[in-house]
Amino acid sequence: MTKDKSVTRGVCLCGAVVFEIDGPLGSVVNCHCGQCRKMTGHFLASSDASHEHFRFIRDSSLKWYHASDIARRGFCGDCGSTLFWEQHGSGRIAIAAGSLENASDLSSEMHIFVADKGDYYELNDGLPQFEQDNEPADVTN
């Protein structure tokens, strides 16, 4: 499901980073890759939006970590909130679903990088699972 409201607002835990999206949000994707697990402590549930619909209201403590040659990760330098994942040149930004204040109509669409998920939890919610980002997982839901 995608969300298309007039404005969706997002904010970090301490309020030092505030942003708005004035266009559609993508469905939530749950990423279990090693980098997302380390950055969040579990897995990253994120929606995404086009750069043309995304704007910062306040970003005084926003920090970017260049985690790989293809992407960067954004977080609040004050409170440490995980906020963004952005692939260079994609024209889109992935946004941590938990940072969105008024996005209750979003729903999870799939799990990706399940080959890297922690062995301390199971995925049994019936959503499609992909070994990497686009390879179907060999699992039974």
SEGUSE-54237 format. One record per atom (N, C-alpha, C, O, CB): x, y, z; atom name. Coordinates in Angstrom, 3 decimals. Glycine has a CB too. Layout:
N
          u          v          w   site
          X          Y          Z     CA
...
***
This chain:
141
          u          v          w   site
      0.846     -1.177      0.000      N
      0.000      0.000      0.000     CA
      0.885      1.232      0.000      C
      1.878      1.266      0.728      O
     -0.959      0.002      1.214     CB
      0.567      2.223     -0.776      N
      1.284      3.488     -0.741     CA
      0.385      4.550     -0.152      C
     -0.841      4.442     -0.184      O
      1.765      3.896     -2.146     CB
      1.003      5.560      0.378      N
      0.292      6.628      1.043     CA
      0.450      7.898      0.228      C
      1.566      8.239     -0.163      O
      0.803      6.823      2.484     CB
     -0.629      8.600     -0.035      N
     -0.568      9.835     -0.789     CA
     -1.436     10.872     -0.084      C
     -2.585     11.091     -0.470      O
     -1.027      9.619     -2.260     CB
     -0.896     11.500      0.933      N
     -1.578     12.547      1.675     CA
     -0.954     13.866      1.293      C
      0.024     13.904      0.546      O
     -1.501     12.311      3.208     CB
     -1.505     14.938      1.795      N
     -0.943     16.237      1.474     CA
      0.483     16.357      2.022      C
      1.388     16.721      1.271      O
     -1.831     17.356      2.035     CB
      0.708     16.067      3.294      N
      2.044     16.176      3.881     CA
      2.214     15.114      4.967      C
      1.344     14.932      5.819      O
      2.279     17.600      4.465     CB
      3.330     14.431      4.919      N
      3.705     13.499      5.980     CA
      4.929     14.084      6.657      C
      5.885     14.482      5.991      O
      3.987     12.044      5.424     CB
      4.899     14.137      7.961      N
      5.993     14.730      8.733     CA
      6.784     13.618      9.409      C
      6.225     12.602      9.824      O
      5.452     15.743      9.789     CB
      8.097     13.827      9.511      N
      8.964     12.895     10.214     CA
      9.895     13.663     11.130      C
     10.220     14.824     10.880      O
      9.766     12.031      9.224     CB
     10.319     13.002     12.193      N
     11.172     13.677     13.174     CA
     11.999     12.636     13.916      C
     11.553     11.508     14.123      O
     10.322     14.519     14.173     CB
     13.202     13.023     14.313      N
     14.031     12.140     15.136     CA
     13.546     12.197     16.585      C
     12.633     12.958     16.905      O
     15.538     12.539     15.042     CB
     14.146     11.407     17.444      N
     13.719     11.322     18.845     CA
     13.819     12.655     19.580      C
     12.932     12.988     20.367      O
     14.546     10.289     19.570     CB
     14.879     13.422     19.340      N
     15.066     14.679     20.075     CA
     14.492     15.893     19.357      C
     14.425     16.972     19.946      O
     16.528     14.905     20.326     CB
     14.076     15.748     18.104      N
     13.481     16.853     17.362     CA
     14.468     17.734     16.616      C
     14.063     18.739     16.033      O
     12.710     17.691     18.286     CB
     15.744     17.392     16.614      N
     16.747     18.197     15.915     CA
     16.684     18.006     14.400      C
     17.135     18.871     13.649      O
     18.138     17.848     16.418     CB
     16.128     16.878     13.946      N
     15.936     16.640     12.510     CA
     14.438     16.478     12.266      C
     13.791     15.593     12.825      O
     16.740     15.366     12.016     CB
     13.911     17.349     11.423      N
     12.489     17.337     11.079     CA
     12.399     17.448      9.562      C
     13.125     18.226      8.944      O
     11.698     18.510     11.796     CB
     11.504     16.665      8.968      N
     11.373     16.672      7.515     CA
      9.921     16.448      7.133      C
      9.109     16.016      7.951      O
     12.274     15.597      6.874     CB
      9.604     16.749      5.875      N
      8.266     16.548      5.359     CA
      8.326     15.933      3.974      C
      9.269     16.152      3.214      O
      7.496     17.864      5.327     CB
      7.298     15.159      3.667      N
      7.116     14.575      2.349     CA
      5.748     15.043      1.870      C
      4.746     14.823      2.551      O
      7.229     12.991      2.375     CB
      5.694     15.683      0.712      N
      4.417     16.187      0.210     CA
      3.942     15.400     -1.004      C
      3.286     15.944     -1.893      O
      4.535     17.663     -0.144     CB
      4.274     14.132     -1.032      N
      3.860     13.253     -2.118     CA
      3.705     11.836     -1.601      C
      3.705     11.604     -0.392      O
      4.871     13.298     -3.276     CB
      3.573     10.892     -2.516      N
      3.331      9.506     -2.107     CA
      4.537      8.856     -1.429      C
      5.689      9.119     -1.774      O
      2.934      8.687     -3.307     CB
      4.239      8.016     -0.472      N
      5.245      7.179      0.199     CA
      5.081      5.748     -0.293      C
      3.964      5.286     -0.525      O
      5.106      7.254      1.766     CB
      6.195      5.057     -0.450      N
      6.150      3.655     -0.833     CA
      5.760      2.771      0.335      C
      5.766      3.203      1.488      O
      7.487      3.219     -1.387     CB
      5.424      1.539      0.027      N
      5.144      0.558      1.077     CA
      6.383      0.336      1.922      C
      7.499      0.630      1.496      O
      4.662     -0.774      0.471     CB
      6.183     -0.180      3.109      N
      7.292     -0.443      4.021     CA
      8.009     -1.726      3.599      C
      7.377     -2.754      3.355      O
      6.788     -0.553      5.485     CB
      9.321     -1.647      3.520      N
     10.178     -2.791      3.224     CA
     11.028     -3.040      4.461      C
     11.619     -2.111      5.012      O
     11.073     -2.541      1.944     CB
     11.090     -4.288      4.896      N
     11.864     -4.670      6.078     CA
     13.191     -5.259      5.625      C
     13.234     -6.345      5.048      O
     11.081     -5.688      6.965     CB
     14.281     -4.529      5.892      N
     15.601     -4.960      5.436     CA
     16.388     -5.590      6.584      C
     16.551     -4.989      7.646      O
     16.382     -3.772      4.844     CB
     16.866     -6.802      6.354      N
     17.591     -7.568      7.365     CA
     19.079     -7.674      7.043      C
     19.762     -8.533      7.599      O
     16.992     -8.960      7.495     CB
     19.600     -6.816      6.151      N
     21.026     -6.884      5.802     CA
     21.878     -6.559      7.028      C
     21.399     -5.971      7.998      O
     21.358     -5.908      4.637     CB
     23.127     -6.946      6.963      N
     24.027     -6.732      8.086     CA
     24.170     -5.273      8.477      C
     24.233     -4.958      9.665      O
     25.367     -7.287      7.765     CB
     24.224     -4.372      7.496      N
     24.363     -2.952      7.815     CA
     23.116     -2.412      8.515      C
     23.230     -1.684      9.501      O
     24.637     -2.150      6.543     CB
     21.933     -2.758      8.021      N
     20.700     -2.297      8.675     CA
     20.585     -2.860     10.091      C
     20.161     -2.162     11.012      O
     19.466     -2.705      7.846     CB
     20.963     -4.118     10.255      N
     20.895     -4.724     11.584     CA
     21.829     -4.009     12.545      C
     21.462     -3.759     13.693      O
     21.244     -6.217     11.519     CB
     23.030     -3.676     12.092      N
     23.974     -2.974     12.975     CA
     23.526     -1.547     13.266      C
     23.682     -1.064     14.388      O
     25.368     -2.957     12.353     CB
     22.976     -0.876     12.269      N
     22.573      0.509     12.466     CA
     21.354      0.641     13.368      C
     21.241      1.605     14.125      O
     22.291      1.154     11.136     CB
     20.430     -0.335     13.290      N
     19.187     -0.217     14.060     CA
     19.143     -1.088     15.312      C
     18.356     -0.829     16.222      O
     18.028     -0.567     13.187     CB
     19.979     -2.111     15.360      N
     19.910     -3.055     16.459     CA
     18.977     -4.219     16.190      C
     18.868     -5.125     17.016      O
     19.482     -2.353     17.695     CB
     18.305     -4.211     15.057      N
     17.401     -5.319     14.701     CA
     17.282     -5.374     13.181      C
     18.119     -6.009     12.540      O
     15.981     -5.143     15.368     CB
     16.287     -4.740     12.580      N
     16.203     -4.592     11.125     CA
     15.565     -3.249     10.833      C
     14.923     -2.656     11.700      O
     15.385     -5.761     10.467     CB
     15.743     -2.767      9.606      N
     15.205     -1.469      9.236     CA
     13.892     -1.624      8.492      C
     13.839     -2.260      7.439      O
     16.204     -0.697      8.386     CB
     12.847     -1.051      9.031      N
     11.554     -0.958      8.358     CA
     11.493      0.444      7.764      C
     11.470      1.432      8.499      O
     10.336     -1.239      9.350     CB
     11.465      0.534      6.435      N
     11.491      1.864      5.824     CA
     10.524      1.978      4.664      C
     10.260      1.018      3.939      O
     12.887      2.196      5.353     CB
     10.008      3.180      4.514      N
      9.234      3.571      3.353     CA
     10.196      4.375      2.479      C
     11.372      4.505      2.819      O
      7.930      4.402      3.748     CB
      9.723      4.907      1.377      N
     10.594      5.763      0.587     CA
      9.776      6.817     -0.138      C
      8.561      6.700     -0.295      O
     11.406      4.936     -0.413     CB
     10.496      7.865     -0.581      N
      9.860      8.965     -1.284     CA
     10.828      9.524     -2.314      C
     12.042      9.341     -2.222      O
      9.406     10.066     -0.299     CB
     10.269     10.197     -3.276      N
     11.063     10.875     -4.292     CA
     11.700     12.123     -3.689      C
     11.097     12.791     -2.848      O
     10.192     11.242     -5.520     CB
     12.920     12.434     -4.122      N
     13.582     13.658     -3.653     CA
     12.732     14.895     -3.932      C
     12.747     15.844     -3.148      O
     14.954     13.809     -4.320     CB
     11.999     14.892     -5.030      N
     11.214     16.078     -5.379     CA
     10.091     16.340     -4.381      C
      9.597     17.465     -4.295      O
     10.632     15.924     -6.773     CB
      9.682     15.327     -3.627      N
      8.609     15.492     -2.642     CA
      9.123     15.574     -1.205      C
      8.333     15.695     -0.269      O
      7.629     14.348     -2.758     CB
     10.430     15.509     -1.030      N
     11.047     15.452      0.303     CA
     11.749     16.772      0.603      C
     12.430     17.325     -0.261      O
     12.053     14.270      0.400     CB
     11.586     17.280      1.825      N
     12.313     18.490      2.221     CA
     12.594     18.476      3.732      C
     11.813     17.954      4.527      O
     11.506     19.759      1.833     CB
     13.712     19.056      4.086      N
     14.063     19.205      5.494     CA
     13.462     20.489      6.035      C
     13.511     21.534      5.385      O
     15.594     19.197      5.688     CB
     12.904     20.404      7.212      N
     12.433     21.573      7.944     CA
     13.551     22.023      8.888      C
     13.813     23.215      9.050      O
     11.111     21.258      8.735     CB
     14.196     21.037      9.500      N
     15.332     21.301     10.404     CA
     16.295     20.131     10.251      C
     15.879     18.974     10.319      O
     14.864     21.474     11.922     CB
     17.572     20.416     10.046      N
     18.554     19.332      9.893     CA
     19.894     19.670     10.542      C
     20.945     19.218     10.086      O
     18.767     19.025      8.415     CB
     19.849     20.463     11.603      N
     21.076     20.946     12.239     CA
     21.971     19.830     12.768      C
     23.189     20.003     12.824      O
     20.726     21.871     13.365     CB
     21.412     18.710     13.151      N
     22.247     17.629     13.679     CA
     22.276     16.399     12.771      C
     22.746     15.338     13.182      O
     21.755     17.229     15.050     CB
     21.777     16.536     11.539      N
     21.788     15.409     10.614     CA
     23.217     15.058     10.232      C
     24.001     15.925      9.847      O
     20.961     15.726      9.359     CB
     23.540     13.798     10.341      N
     24.855     13.282      9.955     CA
     24.639     12.211      8.899      C
     23.660     11.466      8.945      O
     25.641     12.710     11.192     CB
     25.561     12.140      7.949      N
     25.532     11.113      6.916     CA
     26.755     10.233      7.056      C
     27.875     10.723      7.203      O
     25.467     11.740      5.506     CB
     26.535      8.944      7.009      N
     27.618      7.964      7.044     CA
     27.639      7.256      5.693      C
     26.648      6.647      5.289      O
     27.437      6.938      8.229     CB
     28.759      7.336      5.005      N
     28.898      6.685      3.706     CA
     29.294      5.229      3.955      C
     30.473      4.889      4.054      O
     29.960      7.423      2.802     CB
     28.272      4.386      4.051      N
     28.427      2.995      4.464     CA
     28.976      2.098      3.365      C
     29.476      1.009      3.645      O
     27.112      2.458      4.930     CB
     28.888      2.547      2.115      N
     29.373      1.754      0.989     CA
     29.602      2.681     -0.197      C
     29.352      3.883     -0.111      O
     28.368      0.617      0.623     CB
     30.070      2.128     -1.287      N
     30.269      2.917     -2.497     CA
     28.958      3.298     -3.171      C
     28.932      4.192     -4.018      O
     31.132      2.155     -3.466     CB
     27.862      2.623     -2.801      N
     26.598      2.880     -3.489     CA
     25.571      3.655     -2.669      C
     24.572      4.115     -3.222      O
     26.002      1.593     -3.906     CB
     25.792      3.808     -1.369      N
     24.751      4.424     -0.552     CA
     25.316      5.098      0.689      C
     26.454      4.867      1.097      O
     23.730      3.388     -0.148     CB
     24.471      5.940      1.270      N
     24.789      6.575      2.545     CA
     23.611      6.400      3.487      C
     22.485      6.143      3.059      O
     25.128      8.081      2.356     CB
     23.888      6.542      4.774      N
     22.870      6.384      5.817     CA
     22.826      7.648      6.655      C
     23.864      8.178      7.051      O
     23.161      5.142      6.709     CB
     21.614      8.131      6.925      N
     21.445      9.356      7.691     CA
     20.922      9.073      9.077      C
     20.082      8.196      9.278      O
     20.514     10.301      6.975     CB
     21.441      9.840     10.047      N
     21.017      9.689     11.434     CA
     21.175     11.013     12.157      C
     21.878     11.906     11.683      O
     21.824      8.581     12.144     CB
     20.526     11.141     13.298      N
     20.663     12.342     14.113     CA
     21.941     12.237     14.932      C
     22.142     11.265     15.659      O
     19.428     12.539     15.035     CB
     22.792     13.229     14.814      N
     24.041     13.260     15.567     CA
     23.851     13.560     17.038      C
     24.774     13.356     17.827      O
     24.960     14.269     14.978     CB
     22.664     14.045     17.436      N
     22.400     14.327     18.848     CA
     21.808     13.121     19.569      C
     22.354     12.675     20.578      O
     21.458     15.515     18.978     CB
     20.697     12.589     19.060      N
     20.024     11.486     19.762     CA
     20.337     10.111     19.169      C
     20.019      9.091     19.780      O
     18.530     11.708     19.741     CB
     20.957     10.072     17.983      N
     21.336      8.803     17.368     CA
     20.243      8.105     16.581      C
     20.442      6.978     16.128      O
     21.811      7.893     18.406     CB
     19.090      8.744     16.406      N
     17.994      8.107     15.674     CA
     18.399      7.738     14.251      C
     18.954      8.559     13.521      O
     16.781      9.026     15.641     CB
     18.119      6.501     13.866      N
     18.271      6.058     12.488     CA
     17.152      6.693     11.681      C
     15.984      6.593     12.057      O
     18.245      4.492     12.374     CB
     17.498      7.355     10.563      N
     16.482      8.077      9.807     CA
     16.406      7.707      8.328      C
     15.307      7.536      7.800      O
     16.731      9.528      9.926     CB
     17.546      7.580      7.646      N
     17.519      7.464      6.187     CA
     18.519      6.455      5.650      C
     19.525      6.140      6.284      O
     17.785      8.802      5.565     CB
     18.212      5.965      4.476      N
     19.142      5.208      3.627     CA
     18.938      5.748      2.230      C
     17.805      5.843      1.757      O
     18.897      3.628      3.698     CB
     20.034      6.106      1.557      N
     19.915      6.728      0.249     CA
     20.946      6.172     -0.712      C
     22.150      6.300     -0.488      O
     20.061      8.235      0.361     CB
     20.470      5.555     -1.781      N
     21.361      5.048     -2.825     CA
     21.751      6.213     -3.722      C
     20.892      6.955     -4.198      O
     20.681      3.902     -3.653     CB
     23.049      6.371     -3.949      N
     23.544      7.467     -4.775     CA
     22.893      7.456     -6.149      C
     22.863      6.425     -6.821      O
     25.060      7.386     -4.914     CB
     22.374      8.598     -6.565      N
     21.824      8.749     -7.900     CA
     20.450      8.158     -8.134      C
     19.964      8.174     -9.265      O
     22.735      8.159     -8.842     CB
     19.808      7.637     -7.101      N
     18.511      6.969     -7.297     CA
     17.342      7.943     -7.433      C
     16.317      7.605     -8.025      O
     18.242      6.032     -6.143     CB
     17.490      9.132     -6.894      N
     16.378     10.077     -6.913     CA
     15.338      9.824     -5.846      C
     14.301     10.487     -5.811      O
     15.723     10.048     -8.238     CB
     15.615      8.842     -4.955      N
     14.681      8.500     -3.888     CA
     15.449      8.404     -2.566      C
     16.665      8.211     -2.547      O
     13.939      7.159     -4.203     CB
     14.719      8.542     -1.479      N
     15.304      8.400     -0.150     CA
     14.438      7.446      0.666      C
     13.219      7.603      0.736      O
     15.433      9.784      0.560     CB
     15.079      6.461      1.279      N
     14.369      5.540      2.177     CA
     14.314      6.195      3.549      C
     15.299      6.767      4.016      O
     15.075      4.124      2.246     CB
     13.164      6.107      4.181      N
     12.902      6.799      5.441     CA
     12.473      5.785      6.488      C
     11.545      5.010      6.259      O
     11.819      7.896      5.264     CB
     13.139      5.784      7.628      N
     12.774      4.873      8.712     CA
     11.297      5.082      9.064      C
     10.891      6.184      9.435      O
     13.684      5.102      9.966     CB
     10.509      4.029      8.944      N
      9.068      4.128      9.154     CA
      8.730      4.637     10.553      C
      7.736      5.341     10.729      O
      8.414      2.774      8.924     CB
      9.535      4.294     11.539      N
      9.272      4.731     12.906     CA
      9.441      6.222     13.116      C
      8.976      6.754     14.124      O
     10.166      4.007     13.840     CB
     10.096      6.911     12.192      N
     10.281      8.355     12.328     CA
      9.108      9.146     11.769      C
      9.026     10.357     11.977      O
     11.553      8.780     11.634     CB
      8.205      8.485     11.068      N
      7.064      9.161     10.452     CA
      5.940      9.334     11.464      C
      5.521      8.371     12.105      O
      6.564      8.375      9.229     CB
      5.453     10.556     11.605      N
      4.451     10.857     12.628     CA
      3.022     10.537     12.224      C
      2.226     10.147     13.077      O
      4.534     12.290     12.990     CB
      2.674     10.685     10.972      N
      1.274     10.528     10.574     CA
      1.163      9.616      9.357      C
      0.574      9.980      8.339      O
      0.639     11.900     10.271     CB
      1.735      8.435      9.483      N
      1.731      7.491      8.363     CA
      1.107      6.161      8.766      C
      1.624      5.097      8.425      O
      3.156      7.266      7.849     CB
     -0.002      6.225      9.490      N
     -0.615      5.011     10.024     CA
     -1.226      4.118      8.956      C
     -1.549      2.964      9.236      O
     -1.665      5.375     11.018     CB
     -1.391      4.624      7.738      N
     -1.994      3.789      6.704     CA
     -0.960      3.047      5.854      C
     -1.327      2.386      4.882      O
     -2.864      4.638      5.813     CB
      0.313      3.144      6.199      N
      1.336      2.360      5.507     CA
      1.281      0.916      5.985      C
      0.839      0.639      7.100      O
      2.748      2.957      5.742     CB
      1.732      0.000      5.136      N
      1.816     -1.389      5.564     CA
      3.071     -2.022      4.980      C
      3.580     -1.586      3.947      O
      0.555     -2.176      5.138     CB
      3.560     -3.051      5.652      N
      4.754     -3.753      5.194     CA
      4.442     -4.553      3.944      C
      3.382     -5.169      3.837      O
      5.303     -4.671      6.294     CB
      5.376     -4.542      2.997      N
      5.206     -5.236      1.723     CA
      6.040     -6.504      1.627      C
      5.595     -7.495      1.048      O
      5.560     -4.316      0.588     CB
      7.266     -6.485      2.198      N
      8.172     -7.623      2.040     CA
      9.338     -7.521      3.013      C
      9.557     -6.500      3.666      O
      8.692     -7.703      0.596     CB
     10.080     -8.632      3.080      N
     11.348     -8.704      3.806     CA
     12.438     -8.911      2.771      C
     12.299     -9.749      1.880      O
     11.347     -9.859      4.885     CB
     13.541     -8.140      2.883      N
     14.678     -8.324      1.983     CA
     15.931     -8.652      2.776      C
     16.023     -8.358      3.968      O
     14.904     -7.069      1.125     CB
     16.889     -9.262      2.103      N
     18.152     -9.706      2.697     CA
     17.930    -10.646      3.880      C
     18.635    -10.571      4.887      O
     18.970     -8.502      3.143     CB
     16.939    -11.533      3.745      N
     16.660    -12.473      4.830     CA
     17.791    -13.486      5.026      C
     17.871    -14.120      6.078      O
     15.357    -13.207      4.556     CB
     18.654    -13.645      4.040      N
     19.821    -14.529      4.210     CA
     20.738    -13.996      5.306      C
     21.521    -14.755      5.877      O
     20.604    -14.665      2.879     CB
     20.651    -12.698      5.605      N
     21.504    -12.068      6.609     CA
     20.809    -11.844      7.948      C
     21.422    -11.317      8.876      O
     22.004    -10.759      6.089     CB
     19.546    -12.233      8.064      N
     18.806    -11.933      9.295     CA
     19.410    -12.644     10.499      C
     20.110    -13.647     10.360      O
     17.339    -12.330      9.142     CB
     19.130    -12.113     11.671      N
     19.599    -12.728     12.899     CA
     18.940    -14.068     13.140      C
     17.798    -14.283     12.735      O
     19.349    -11.815     14.069     CB
     19.645    -14.965     13.794      N
     19.068    -16.284     14.084     CA
     18.225    -16.287     15.350      C
     17.722    -17.336     15.751      O
     20.169    -17.315     14.210     CB
     18.065    -15.149     15.979      N
     17.299    -15.050     17.221     CA
     15.829    -14.703     16.988      C
     15.074    -14.559     17.949      O
     17.922    -14.015     18.122     CB
     15.415    -14.569     15.732      N
     14.009    -14.287     15.457     CA
     13.558    -14.995     14.185      C
     14.366    -15.337     13.322      O
     13.777    -12.776     15.334     CB
     12.248    -15.206     14.093      N
     11.634    -15.866     12.937     CA
     10.807    -14.849     12.163      C
     10.324    -13.863     12.718      O
     10.751    -17.070     13.382     CB
     10.656    -15.109     10.888      N
      9.787    -14.295     10.039     CA
      8.604    -15.173      9.650      C
      8.717    -16.024      8.768      O
     10.550    -13.747      8.761     CB
      7.485    -14.965     10.303      N
      6.313    -15.790     10.020     CA
      5.055    -14.949      9.855      C
      3.961    -15.364     10.236      O
      6.110    -16.807     11.128     CB
      5.227    -13.762      9.281      N
      4.090    -12.865      9.094     CA
      3.402    -13.033      7.739      C
      2.440    -12.325      7.441      O
      4.542    -11.443      9.249     CB
      3.894    -13.974      6.914      N
      3.273    -14.235      5.628     CA
      3.690    -13.301      4.503      C
      3.240    -13.470      3.370      O
      1.823    -14.169      5.781     CB
      4.531    -12.330      4.784      N
      4.999    -11.418      3.737     CA
      6.035    -12.109      2.856      C
      6.740    -13.002      3.325      O
      5.594    -10.135      4.357     CB
      6.141    -11.714      1.591      N
      7.189    -12.271      0.728     CA
      8.571    -12.023      1.317      C
      8.829    -10.985      1.927      O
      7.105    -11.666     -0.682     CB
      9.451    -12.999      1.122      N
     10.821    -12.910      1.638     CA
     11.804    -13.089      0.489      C
     11.620    -13.946     -0.376      O
     11.073    -13.977      2.746     CB
     12.845    -12.271      0.493      N
     13.856    -12.313     -0.547     CA
     15.226    -12.498      0.079      C
     15.595    -11.778      1.006      O
     13.818    -11.038     -1.401     CB
     15.986    -13.474     -0.435      N
     17.328    -13.761      0.086     CA
     18.189    -12.508      0.082      C
     18.848    -12.199      1.074      O
     18.005    -14.867     -0.740     CB
     18.184    -11.794     -1.021      N
     18.910    -10.534     -1.141     CA
     17.862     -9.449     -1.365      C
     16.869     -9.385     -0.640      O
     19.977    -10.574     -2.316     CB
     18.073     -8.606     -2.353      N
     17.067     -7.568     -2.568     CA
     16.040     -7.928     -3.616      C
     14.995     -7.281     -3.690      O
     17.729     -6.297     -2.956     CB
     16.299     -8.938     -4.432      N
     15.307     -9.290     -5.445     CA
     15.280    -10.769     -5.786      C
     14.731    -11.158     -6.818      O
     15.561     -8.509     -6.687     CB
     15.862    -11.593     -4.937      N
     15.874    -13.038     -5.165     CA
     14.924    -13.704     -4.181      C
     15.118    -13.577     -2.972      O
     17.311    -13.617     -5.021     CB
     13.909    -14.408     -4.656      N
     12.987    -15.062     -3.734     CA
     13.715    -15.995     -2.767      C
     14.623    -16.729     -3.159      O
     11.937    -15.840     -4.513     CB
     13.312    -15.956     -1.521      N
     13.918    -16.808     -0.505     CA
     13.326    -18.206     -0.578      C
     12.176    -18.381     -0.983      O
     13.717    -16.210      0.899     CB
     14.096    -19.181     -0.194      N
     13.636    -20.552     -0.142     CA
     13.087    -20.811      1.270      C
     13.717    -21.475      2.094      O
     14.793    -21.551     -0.507     CB
     11.883    -20.257      1.516      N
     11.256    -20.388      2.831     CA
      9.793    -20.742      2.647      C
      9.228    -20.568      1.567      O
     11.406    -19.081      3.659     CB
      9.200    -21.232      3.692      N
      7.769    -21.503      3.692     CA
      7.126    -20.523      4.649      C
      7.523    -20.431      5.811      O
      7.455    -22.986      4.093     CB
      6.134    -19.788      4.169      N
      5.446    -18.791      5.018     CA
      4.244    -19.412      5.673      C
      3.535    -18.741      6.423      O
      5.017    -17.559      4.198     CB
***
